[in-house]
Amino acid sequence: MAALKPARPIKRPPTHPGALMSEILDDHVRLPIAQAARRMGVSRPALYAVMNGQAAVSADMALRFSRLVGGEPELFLWMQDNHDLWHARRRLAATLDRIEPAAA
C-alpha cells in the first residue's frame, strides 16, 4: 500500500485506530463491547484496550473487527502504523539526528 503524504505537516497526533473502532461499534452498528468481543473470539479486556488506545491494533484484531463490521482491515493497520511512526519520530528525534546516514 503506497503511503499518502499530507499536503501540509500534521501537527496533531494521528488518531489511534481504536477510536474509529469505538465509533463504529457505538454509533453505527450499536453493538456492546462484550458482545462484539464474544463474536470476534477475543477477550473483552483485549478489545477494550484497543478501543481505548492502550493497545495496538494487530493484524489479527484488524481482520476480526473488519469481519464483524465490514470494511477493510488494512485501514486499521494503516492508522496504527501512522500513529506509531508519529510518536516514534518525536520520541527518537535527538537519536535520529545523531545517526550518520550511510553513503549511497
C-alpha positions as CSV (number, residue, x, y, z in Angstrom):
1,M,0.0,0.0,0.0
2,A,1.5,3.3,-1.0
3,A,1.9,5.9,1.7
4,L,0.0,9.2,1.1
5,K,1.8,12.4,2.1
6,P,-0.4,15.2,3.5
7,A,-0.3,18.5,1.7
8,R,0.9,20.1,4.9
9,P,2.6,18.6,8.0
10,I,0.2,17.2,10.6
11,K,0.8,18.8,14.0
12,R,-1.6,16.7,16.0
13,P,-1.0,13.0,16.7
14,P,-2.8,10.7,14.2
15,T,-5.9,9.2,15.5
16,H,-5.5,5.8,17.1
17,P,-7.5,3.2,15.2
18,G,-9.3,2.2,18.4
19,A,-11.1,5.5,18.3
20,L,-12.5,4.7,14.9
21,M,-13.4,1.1,16.1
22,S,-15.2,2.5,19.1
23,E,-17.1,5.0,17.0
24,I,-18.2,2.2,14.6
25,L,-19.4,0.0,17.4
26,D,-21.1,2.8,19.3
27,D,-22.6,4.9,16.6
28,H,-23.0,2.7,13.5
29,V,-23.6,-1.0,14.5
30,R,-24.7,-0.2,18.1
31,L,-23.0,-3.3,19.5
32,P,-21.9,-3.6,23.1
33,I,-18.1,-4.3,23.5
34,A,-18.8,-7.5,25.4
35,Q,-21.0,-8.8,22.5
36,A,-18.5,-7.6,19.9
37,A,-15.6,-9.3,21.7
38,R,-17.6,-12.6,22.0
39,R,-18.4,-12.6,18.3
40,M,-14.8,-11.8,17.4
41,G,-13.4,-14.5,19.6
42,V,-11.3,-12.2,21.7
43,S,-11.5,-11.1,25.4
44,R,-13.5,-8.1,26.3
45,P,-10.4,-6.5,28.0
46,A,-8.3,-7.0,24.9
47,L,-10.9,-5.3,22.7
48,Y,-11.5,-2.6,25.3
49,A,-7.7,-1.9,25.5
50,V,-7.5,-1.4,21.7
51,M,-10.6,0.8,21.6
52,N,-9.2,3.0,24.4
53,G,-5.8,3.4,22.6
54,Q,-4.0,1.4,25.3
55,A,-3.1,-1.4,23.0
56,A,-2.1,-1.5,19.3
57,V,-4.3,-3.0,16.6
58,S,-2.7,-6.3,15.5
59,A,-3.3,-7.9,12.1
60,D,-5.5,-10.5,13.9
61,M,-7.6,-7.8,15.6
62,A,-8.0,-5.9,12.3
63,L,-9.1,-9.0,10.5
64,R,-11.6,-9.9,13.2
65,F,-13.0,-6.4,13.6
66,S,-13.4,-6.0,9.8
67,R,-15.2,-9.3,9.5
68,L,-17.6,-8.2,12.3
69,V,-18.4,-4.7,10.9
70,G,-17.4,-4.8,7.3
71,G,-14.7,-2.7,5.7
72,E,-11.0,-3.3,5.1
73,P,-8.6,-4.5,7.8
74,E,-5.8,-2.5,6.0
75,L,-7.4,0.8,7.2
76,F,-6.9,-0.1,10.8
77,L,-3.3,-1.3,10.2
78,W,-2.5,1.8,8.2
79,M,-3.9,4.0,11.0
80,Q,-1.8,2.1,13.6
81,D,1.3,2.5,11.5
82,N,0.8,6.2,11.2
83,H,0.1,6.5,14.9
84,D,3.2,4.6,15.9
85,L,5.5,6.4,13.4
86,W,4.3,9.8,14.5
87,H,5.1,9.0,18.2
88,A,8.4,7.3,17.4
89,R,9.6,10.3,15.3
90,R,9.1,12.6,18.3
91,R,10.5,10.2,20.9
92,L,13.6,9.4,18.8
93,A,14.2,12.9,17.2
94,A,17.5,13.5,19.1
95,T,18.8,10.0,18.5
96,L,17.9,10.1,14.8
97,D,19.7,13.4,14.4
98,R,22.9,11.7,15.6
99,I,22.8,8.8,13.2
100,E,25.0,9.5,10.2
101,P,23.4,8.1,7.0
102,A,25.4,5.5,5.1
103,A,26.9,6.7,1.8
104,A,24.6,5.9,-1.2
